Amino acid sequence: MTATTTTQTRNLPASGTWTIDSSHSSVEFVVRHLMVAKVRGRFSEFSGTIQVGDTAEASSVAVEISPASVSTGDPQRDGHLQSADFFDVERYPTIAFQSTGVRPVKGDRYEVDGELTVHGESKPVTLDLEYQGSVTDPFGNDKAVFSASTEIDREDWGLTWNQALETGGVLVGKKARIEIEVEAVHQA
């Protein structure tokens, strides 16, 4: 049965290493298209670990994502995103996130500071994280669930391709909202 630790009225999953179960997790993004519509995409290949300490501040996260696994529901757009105009997957086959600090906010909410590396450039970002709880699955595996999100300016990482519209504005928005749902398995 999964143990949950309560520290200063904050819940945490049991201390130790938790591995991200990519088959029950998602890494997605939302970007404006034509200045008004939203296009959603996801990465199907990613892995990572969460080290849960005795306190939130003693915890850390490391994730690697394959940008070649991007999917937006449009193969032509996916190919463009994989090209040198965007992710340039041949030169930069990995997107990485490494936490640098975890801060409790309130209850089950935390801020996770870290370095996001895209195109070989690392920049600081802060994820708003919520711990959803822990449970033991029917096979006896202890699982912890987290939701996280942030918004970045893609141009900060050199993803600057765009096209002007005749009516004003641009084809692709600069801001990208990142939404993450993680189910992690406790490693005994």
C-alpha positions as CSV (number, residue, x, y, z in Angstrom):
1,M,0.0,0.0,0.0
2,T,1.3,3.5,-0.9
3,A,2.5,5.6,2.0
4,T,1.9,9.3,1.9
5,T,3.9,11.6,4.1
6,T,2.4,14.7,5.5
7,T,5.0,17.5,6.1
8,Q,3.8,20.8,7.6
9,T,0.2,20.0,6.3
10,R,1.6,19.3,2.8
11,N,1.1,15.9,1.3
12,L,3.9,14.1,-0.6
13,P,4.2,10.6,-2.0
14,A,6.5,8.2,-0.2
15,S,10.2,9.2,-0.2
16,G,12.4,7.6,-2.9
17,T,12.7,7.3,-6.6
18,W,9.6,7.4,-8.8
19,T,9.9,6.6,-12.5
20,I,7.5,8.3,-15.0
21,D,5.1,5.8,-16.6
22,S,4.9,7.2,-20.1
23,S,2.0,5.0,-21.1
24,H,-0.1,6.7,-18.5
25,S,1.4,10.2,-18.7
26,S,1.4,13.1,-21.2
27,V,3.5,16.0,-22.2
28,E,1.5,18.5,-24.3
29,F,1.6,22.0,-25.6
30,V,-0.8,24.6,-26.8
31,V,0.2,27.4,-29.3
32,R,-1.9,30.1,-31.0
33,H,-2.4,29.7,-34.7
34,L,-3.5,32.6,-36.9
35,M,-3.5,34.7,-33.8
36,V,-6.9,33.3,-32.6
37,A,-7.1,29.6,-32.8
38,K,-5.2,27.1,-30.6
39,V,-3.2,24.1,-31.9
40,R,-2.5,21.3,-29.5
41,G,0.4,19.0,-29.7
42,R,2.0,16.2,-27.7
43,F,5.2,14.3,-27.4
44,S,4.7,10.5,-27.3
45,E,8.3,9.6,-26.3
46,F,9.7,10.8,-23.0
47,S,11.1,9.5,-19.8
48,G,12.1,10.7,-16.4
49,T,12.5,10.3,-12.7
50,I,11.2,12.1,-9.6
51,Q,13.2,11.9,-6.5
52,V,10.9,12.5,-3.5
53,G,12.7,13.7,-0.4
54,D,11.5,13.8,3.2
55,T,10.4,17.4,2.4
56,A,9.3,19.0,-0.9
57,E,12.5,21.1,-0.9
58,A,14.6,17.9,-0.9
59,S,12.9,16.6,-4.0
60,S,13.9,16.8,-7.7
61,V,12.8,16.0,-11.2
62,A,14.6,15.0,-14.4
63,V,12.9,14.5,-17.7
64,E,14.0,13.8,-21.3
65,I,11.7,14.3,-24.3
66,S,12.2,13.2,-27.9
67,P,11.0,16.1,-30.1
68,A,10.9,13.7,-33.1
69,S,7.8,12.2,-31.4
70,V,5.8,15.4,-31.8
71,S,2.2,14.9,-32.9
72,T,-0.4,17.5,-33.7
73,G,-2.8,15.5,-35.7
74,D,-1.4,16.8,-39.0
75,P,1.5,14.9,-40.5
76,Q,2.6,17.8,-42.6
77,R,2.7,20.1,-39.6
78,D,4.5,17.5,-37.5
79,G,7.2,17.2,-40.2
80,H,7.6,21.0,-40.2
81,L,7.9,21.0,-36.4
82,Q,10.6,18.4,-36.6
83,S,12.5,20.4,-39.3
84,A,15.3,23.0,-38.7
85,D,12.5,25.7,-38.7
86,F,11.5,24.5,-35.3
87,F,12.9,21.6,-33.2
88,D,15.6,20.6,-35.6
89,V,15.5,17.0,-34.4
90,E,18.5,15.9,-36.3
91,R,20.8,18.3,-34.5
92,Y,18.9,18.4,-31.2
93,P,17.3,15.0,-30.6
94,T,16.5,15.7,-26.9
95,I,14.5,18.3,-25.0
96,A,15.4,18.1,-21.3
97,F,14.1,19.5,-18.0
98,Q,16.2,19.3,-14.8
99,S,14.8,20.8,-11.6
100,T,16.9,23.2,-9.5
101,G,14.4,23.6,-6.6
102,V,11.0,22.8,-5.3
103,R,8.9,25.2,-3.2
104,P,5.7,24.4,-1.4
105,V,2.9,26.9,-2.3
106,K,-0.2,25.7,-0.5
107,G,-1.6,22.3,0.3
108,D,-0.8,20.0,-2.6
109,R,0.6,22.8,-4.8
110,Y,4.3,23.4,-5.5
111,E,6.5,25.5,-7.7
112,V,9.3,23.5,-9.4
113,D,12.1,25.7,-10.7
114,G,14.4,24.2,-13.3
115,E,16.4,24.4,-16.5
116,L,14.6,23.6,-19.8
117,T,17.0,22.7,-22.6
118,V,15.8,23.1,-26.2
119,H,18.1,23.5,-29.2
120,G,21.0,23.0,-26.8
121,E,20.1,26.2,-24.8
122,S,19.1,26.0,-21.2
123,K,16.8,28.6,-19.7
124,P,15.1,28.8,-16.4
125,V,11.4,28.0,-16.1
126,T,9.0,27.4,-13.2
127,L,6.4,24.7,-13.3
128,D,3.2,25.1,-11.3
129,L,2.7,21.6,-9.9
130,E,-0.1,19.9,-8.1
131,Y,0.3,16.5,-6.4
132,Q,-2.9,14.6,-7.1
133,G,-2.4,11.7,-4.7
134,S,-1.0,8.2,-4.5
135,V,-2.6,4.8,-5.0
136,T,-1.7,1.2,-5.4
137,D,-2.7,-0.3,-8.7
138,P,-4.3,-3.8,-9.1
139,F,-0.8,-5.2,-9.8
140,G,0.6,-4.0,-6.5
141,N,2.5,-1.0,-8.0
142,D,2.6,2.2,-5.9
143,K,1.7,5.1,-8.2
144,A,1.8,8.9,-7.6
145,V,0.0,11.4,-9.9
146,F,1.1,15.0,-10.6
147,S,-0.2,17.7,-12.9
148,A,2.1,20.6,-14.0
149,S,2.0,23.5,-16.3
150,T,3.9,26.6,-17.4
151,E,4.0,29.1,-20.2
152,I,7.1,29.9,-22.2
153,D,8.1,32.2,-25.1
154,R,9.4,29.7,-27.7
155,E,11.7,32.4,-29.2
156,D,13.8,32.4,-26.0
157,W,15.1,29.0,-27.2
158,G,15.6,30.0,-30.9
159,L,12.3,28.7,-32.2
160,T,11.7,31.8,-34.2
161,W,10.2,30.7,-37.5
162,N,7.0,32.5,-38.4
163,Q,5.1,33.9,-41.3
164,A,3.3,37.3,-41.4
165,L,-0.4,37.4,-42.2
166,E,-1.8,39.7,-44.8
167,T,-4.4,40.9,-42.3
168,G,-1.8,41.6,-39.6
169,G,-0.3,39.4,-37.0
170,V,1.6,36.1,-37.5
171,L,0.9,32.5,-38.3
172,V,2.3,31.0,-35.1
173,G,2.1,32.5,-31.6
174,K,5.2,33.2,-29.6
175,K,3.8,31.8,-26.3
176,A,3.5,28.1,-25.7
177,R,1.6,26.7,-22.8
178,I,3.0,23.4,-21.6
179,E,0.7,20.9,-19.8
180,I,2.0,17.8,-18.2
181,E,0.2,14.9,-16.5
182,V,2.4,12.3,-14.8
183,E,1.7,8.9,-13.3
184,A,4.9,7.7,-11.7
185,V,5.8,4.3,-10.3
186,H,7.6,3.9,-7.0
187,Q,10.9,2.0,-7.3
188,A,11.3,-0.4,-4.4
